[in-house]
Amino acid sequence: MKYDKLWLNSLFHLFYPHYCAACGGRLQDNEEVLCCECLKELPRTPYLLDNGHLVERLFWGKFPLGRAAAFFYYRPGDPYAEVVHLLKYKGRSDLGCAMGRLMGKELAVQGFFDGVDVLVPVPLHEKRLKQRGYNQSERIASGISEQTGIPIWSTAVHRVKYTETQTQKTAQERFENMKEVFKLNMPVAELQGKHVMLIDDVLTTSATLTACADTLKDIKDIKISILTLALAGH
């Protein structure tokens, strides 16, 4: 059975070759999303378990923070920015799942997910979800869940306000733009005492994640952690 699967995978790649999302080179059968060389050179951030690092400081004093991290640096023009671009704008939902699996595998051995009860992907507004066809943060969360076994509560928070893209906005404008965008979409009692990890694609100013966490922060004994695929602007 194992060899049949490998043979079918090789045959699939022969007729439908996969390419590295960073360098564009053809992937081998044992490679996924990134070739071995690009995976080795992926600009991973150092912001994981150490207390008080840059990513954690973005959320200090805003809600009961457990831990916070971003997986790699997002720099426009860098080949690795193409991973995010393809995921968000080119219909490559498979990249979210694959990168989520990579994050889950690498961070689990460092204890990053210890004690986390549930993954909550930052929701998209229904209009944006219809345009894109999927929620990229939910795809990332699904890959993490595959590796860690942590369940996903994708409907715990609902996005009630449609907002235009944040790309060209200042930090202050981003926070203003995100006011009252989300609301809790499940009974408070089900979240009491839970360690919730919010999942998003790119962390820039923390405005979106802070607004999402605002819907949860007053729940009794809740702990909120943050994990994003990429970190921009640093």
Secondary structure, DSSP 8 states (H G I E B T S, - for coil): -HHHHHHHHHHHHHHS--B-TTT--B--TT--SS-HHHHHH--B-S-SSSTT-HHHHTTTTTS-EEEEEEEEEE-TTSTTHHHHHHHHHS--HHHHHHHHHHHHHHHHTTTTTTT--EEEE----HHHHHHHSS-HHHHHHHHHHHHH---B-TTSEEE-S-----TT--HHHHHHHTTT-EEE-S-GGGTTT-EEEEEEEEESSSHHHHHHHHTTTTSTT-EEEEEEEEEE--
